[in-house]
Amino acid sequence: MKLLANRLDIHRFSEVPKYYVQPAESRADKVMMVKNDSIPIINLGGHDRAHIINQILKASQEYGLFQVINHGVSKKLMDETMNVFKEFHGMPAEEKKIQCSKDPDGKFKVYTSTNYFPNKTRKDGQVECWKDTFLHPCPTSAENMNYWPDKPHKYREIVGEYTRELHALTHKILEMLG
């Protein structure tokens, strides 16, 4: 709850607003969830390149998506990235706003539904999703990196490395298909 309280401007609320409370029948424990085994999993660490390419093509055509394993991005880096994102979203709203206002071109954006919906006119029973989103360019070079948040402390370093790894993974998959 502490992360939620820091992340969102809920200090103005004494309870979760009704327009964010999902009806009981729509909650995650009540709806049918897609099982993990139905999403194609492609092992990029395999040695049969033709088989991997066929799996990617089939998954793309039949599902429109797939999960990759043995992709070369270390678990340590993925964990560090997730932690730095959690830390960023755990900062007070004002600090996040400061961290995202350095870009003169306005490409860096923080979206929070709590700032958009409090006074919105709703139909009876209309429910909103409560979410925070942070969007910024992630080029593989250091371009624009000086506009990236400098808080949390290692944000630029970790997200920069993660971005480079994901670009390399993207190119690896595209080269297979090219």
C-alpha positions in Angstrom: 0.0 0.0 0.0 3.0 2.3 0.7 4.1 2.1 -3.0 0.5 2.8 -4.1 0.3 5.8 -1.8 3.6 7.3 -3.0 2.9 6.4 -6.6 -0.5 7.9 -6.9 -1.9 11.1 -5.4 -4.2 9.2 -3.1 -3.6 11.5 -0.2 -6.6 13.5 -1.4 -8.8 10.4 -1.1 -10.0 8.8 2.2 -10.9 5.6 0.3 -10.5 4.3 -3.3 -13.0 6.3 -5.4 -16.0 4.2 -6.5 -15.2 4.8 -10.1 -12.0 2.8 -9.7 -13.6 -0.2 -8.0 -14.2 -3.0 -10.5 -17.5 -4.9 -10.2 -17.0 -8.3 -8.5 -17.8 -10.2 -11.6 -15.0 -8.4 -13.6 -12.2 -8.9 -11.1 -9.2 -10.9 -12.0 -10.2 -13.8 -9.8 -13.6 -14.0 -11.5 -12.7 -13.7 -15.1 -11.2 -16.4 -17.3 -7.5 -15.8 -17.7 -5.4 -16.9 -20.6 -3.2 -19.7 -19.5 0.6 -19.2 -19.9 0.9 -22.4 -21.9 -1.3 -21.0 -24.7 1.1 -18.2 -25.5 3.9 -19.6 -27.8 7.3 -19.8 -26.1 10.3 -19.6 -28.4 13.7 -20.7 -27.2 16.2 -18.5 -28.9 19.0 -20.5 -27.4 18.4 -23.4 -29.6 20.7 -24.5 -32.4 18.2 -25.2 -35.2 17.8 -21.7 -36.7 15.3 -22.8 -39.3 13.1 -24.3 -36.6 13.3 -21.1 -34.5 12.3 -19.0 -37.6 9.4 -21.3 -38.3 8.2 -21.0 -34.7 8.4 -17.2 -34.8 6.5 -17.0 -38.1 3.8 -19.5 -36.9 3.4 -17.7 -33.6 3.2 -14.3 -35.3 0.5 -15.5 -37.8 -1.6 -17.5 -35.3 -1.3 -15.5 -32.1 0.2 -12.1 -33.1 2.7 -12.5 -30.2 5.1 -14.8 -28.5 7.4 -15.1 -25.5 11.1 -15.6 -25.9 13.4 -17.5 -23.5 17.2 -17.8 -23.6 17.2 -14.4 -25.3 20.5 -13.3 -23.8 19.2 -10.5 -21.5 20.4 -11.4 -18.1 17.9 -12.0 -15.2 20.0 -9.6 -13.1 19.5 -6.8 -15.6 15.7 -7.6 -15.9 15.4 -7.5 -12.1 17.4 -4.3 -11.8 15.2 -2.7 -14.5 12.0 -3.7 -12.8 13.3 -2.5 -9.5 14.3 0.9 -10.8 10.9 1.3 -12.5 9.2 0.4 -9.2 11.4 2.9 -7.4 10.6 5.6 -10.0 6.8 5.0 -9.7 7.2 4.9 -5.9 8.4 8.5 -5.9 5.9 11.3 -4.9 3.9 12.7 -7.9 5.7 16.1 -7.7 9.1 14.5 -7.9 8.1 12.4 -10.9 6.8 15.6 -12.6 10.1 17.3 -12.0 12.0 14.3 -13.4 9.9 14.3 -16.5 9.9 18.1 -17.2 13.5 18.4 -18.3 12.8 17.6 -22.0 12.3 20.8 -24.1 10.6 18.8 -26.9 7.9 17.3 -24.5 8.7 13.7 -25.5 8.8 12.6 -21.9 5.4 12.1 -20.4 3.9 10.9 -17.1 0.3 9.8 -17.3 -1.7 9.2 -14.1 -5.4 8.5 -14.2 -5.9 10.1 -10.8 -5.1 13.5 -12.3 -7.5 13.0 -15.3 -10.6 11.5 -13.9 -11.6 13.0 -10.5 -14.2 15.5 -11.9 -15.1 13.6 -15.0 -18.8 13.1 -15.7 -19.6 9.4 -15.7 -22.5 7.2 -16.5 -23.9 5.3 -13.6 -21.6 2.3 -12.9 -18.8 3.5 -15.3 -15.5 2.2 -14.0 -12.0 3.6 -14.8 -8.6 1.9 -14.6 -6.3 3.3 -12.0 -2.8 3.5 -13.6 0.5 5.4 -13.9 2.5 5.4 -17.1 5.9 6.9 -17.9 6.9 7.3 -21.5 10.2 8.5 -22.9 12.3 7.8 -26.0 14.9 5.0 -25.6 17.5 5.4 -28.4 20.4 3.1 -28.3 22.8 6.0 -28.3 23.2 8.5 -25.4 20.9 10.9 -27.4 18.4 12.5 -25.0 19.7 10.6 -22.1 20.5 13.9 -20.3 16.7 14.4 -20.2 16.1 11.0 -18.6 15.3 11.0 -14.9 18.4 11.2 -12.7 16.3 9.8 -9.8 16.3 7.0 -8.9 20.1 7.2 -8.8 20.8 4.4 -11.3 17.9 5.0 -13.6 19.9 6.2 -16.6 22.6 3.5 -16.2 20.2 0.6 -15.8 17.5 1.7 -18.3 20.2 2.6 -20.8 21.7 -0.9 -20.6 18.3 -2.6 -20.7 17.4 -0.5 -23.8 20.6 -1.5 -25.6 19.9 -5.2 -24.8 16.3 -5.0 -26.0 17.5 -3.3 -29.3 20.0 -6.1 -29.8 17.3 -8.7 -29.2 15.0 -7.0 -31.6 17.7 -6.9 -34.3 18.5 -10.6 -33.6 14.9 -11.6 -34.2 14.5 -9.3 -37.3 17.7 -10.7 -38.8 16.3 -14.2 -38.5 13.2 -13.1 -40.4 15.1 -11.0 -43.0 
